[in-house]
């Protein structure tokens, strides 16, 4: 995820133009007794995340900031793929609030993949 509000708003605008609505994609996994690190690993493996770094949030943090999440597996997306709904408030302040839901980037626990 990019931490620049303008870039995030561009991505939300692209999602609207693509017919998805004002959303951004995230990958979710349940935290079990194995802990957060294991859940993050599960999410990046499930989502086939290629990035060298990832950012972690919780559904509670997102909900507390006023964001709704829904599972979105259309078009062959994996079971862990979710949309975060922005609603009609496509402002810099809303993008900053979204960014604030996440911790600072950490190394991808599954390792970065080379893009083809």
Secondary structure, 3 states (H helix, E strand, C coil): CCCCHHHHHHHHHHHHHCCCCCEEEEECCCCCCCCHHHHHHHHHHHCCCCCCEECCCCHHHHHHCCCEEEECCHHHCCCCEEEEECCCCCCHHHHHHHHHCCCCCEECCCCCCCCC
